[in-house]
């Protein structure tokens, strides 16, 4: 998919094939599946940046969701492949960062959903908020400053 077809330039894109288990009684992908795709797309991007869960354990810090906002635009259908694009849209380098997402159907290019997720940094050993490790401040670069 060409760069100009995304809402913002240079996304990190993860494909997800719609499975039978994703389809609800309405005959399209259930809304909860989009949340899973967003989560899995964000993790794939984090791993590509060198920030996997082993890194989180080593740093005793993690990035956890505090808020999801999703606008459902069109339904994903059986047999389609959804492309989940993500951008780090803000990083205060202290406590919070956020991502934007755009989900498109691979074949038609139509946008299925747009989302924004806010994250907070926690200390894994306590589960409490903590200051962002330098590796997160540097490792989650703002790709598209839109928050």
C-alpha positions in Angstrom: 0.0 0.0 0.0 1.4 3.4 -1.0 2.5 5.8 1.7 0.1 8.5 0.6 -2.9 6.2 1.3 -2.2 6.3 5.0 -3.4 9.2 7.2 0.2 10.0 8.2 3.6 9.1 6.6 5.9 6.2 7.4 3.6 3.9 9.5 4.6 0.7 11.0 2.1 -1.8 9.5 1.1 -5.3 10.7 -1.3 -7.5 8.6 -4.1 -9.5 10.2 -6.0 -12.1 8.3 -9.7 -12.2 9.3 -10.5 -15.6 10.7 -13.8 -17.4 11.3 -13.3 -16.8 15.1 -13.2 -13.0 14.4 -16.7 -13.0 12.9 -19.7 -12.2 15.1 -23.5 -12.8 14.7 -23.7 -9.8 12.4 -21.4 -11.5 9.9 -18.5 -9.1 10.3 -15.4 -8.7 12.5 -16.5 -8.1 16.1 -15.5 -4.8 17.6 -13.4 -6.4 20.3 -11.1 -7.9 17.6 -10.1 -4.4 16.5 -8.8 -3.9 20.1 -6.8 -7.1 19.8 -5.3 -6.0 16.4 -4.4 -2.6 17.9 -2.7 -4.2 20.8 -0.9 -6.8 18.7 0.2 -4.1 16.2 1.5 -1.9 18.9 3.5 -4.9 20.4 4.9 -5.7 16.9 6.1 -2.2 16.6 7.6 -2.1 20.1 9.5 -5.3 19.3 10.8 -3.8 16.1 12.1 -0.9 18.1 14.0 -3.4 20.4 11.5 -3.0 23.3 10.1 -6.4 23.9 8.9 -7.9 27.2 12.4 -9.1 28.0 13.5 -5.5 27.8 10.6 -4.4 30.0 11.6 -7.0 32.6 15.3 -5.9 32.5 14.2 -2.3 33.0 11.5 -3.2 35.6 9.2 -0.9 33.6 6.3 -1.4 31.2 3.9 0.5 29.0 0.3 -0.1 29.8 -2.9 1.1 28.2 -4.9 3.8 30.1 -7.3 4.7 27.3 -8.5 3.4 23.9 -10.6 5.6 21.5 -11.8 3.8 18.4 -13.9 5.1 15.5 -15.4 2.2 13.6 -15.9 3.3 10.0 -16.4 0.1 7.9 -16.8 -3.5 8.7 -14.0 -6.1 8.1 -15.5 -9.2 6.5 -14.5 -12.9 6.3 -11.5 -13.5 4.1 -10.2 -10.0 4.2 -6.8 -8.9 5.5 -6.7 -5.9 7.8 -3.6 -3.7 7.8 -3.0 -2.1 11.1 -0.8 1.0 10.8 0.6 2.7 13.9 2.5 5.8 14.8 3.9 7.0 18.1 2.1 10.4 18.2 3.3 11.7 21.5 5.9 10.9 24.2 6.4 13.3 27.1 9.6 11.4 28.0 8.4 11.2 31.6 5.2 9.3 32.2 3.0 8.9 29.1 3.0 8.2 25.4 0.3 7.7 22.8 -0.2 6.0 19.5 -2.4 6.6 16.6 -3.8 3.7 14.5 -5.4 3.4 11.1 -6.9 0.0 10.1 -7.4 -0.6 6.3 -8.6 -3.4 4.2 -5.6 -4.6 2.2 -7.5 -5.4 -1.0 -9.8 -2.4 -1.3 -7.8 0.1 0.7 -10.9 1.3 2.5 -10.3 2.5 6.1 -12.0 0.3 8.6 -11.2 2.2 11.8 -9.1 4.8 13.3 -7.9 4.7 16.9 -5.8 6.5 19.5 -4.4 4.8 22.6 -2.9 6.4 25.6 -0.2 4.6 27.6 1.3 5.1 31.1 4.6 3.8 32.4 4.5 1.5 35.3 7.2 -0.3 37.5 6.6 -4.0 36.8 7.6 -5.0 40.3 5.0 -2.8 42.0 2.4 -2.1 39.3 2.6 1.6 40.2 3.3 4.5 37.9 6.9 5.4 37.5 9.2 7.7 35.5 10.0 6.6 32.0 13.3 4.8 31.6 15.7 6.6 29.2 15.4 3.6 26.9 11.6 4.3 26.5 12.2 8.0 26.1 14.7 7.4 23.3 13.2 4.1 22.0 9.6 5.3 21.3 10.3 8.2 19.0 7.5 10.4 17.9 6.7 9.4 14.4 3.8 11.8 13.7 3.2 14.6 16.3 -0.5 14.9 16.3 -1.6 14.7 19.9 
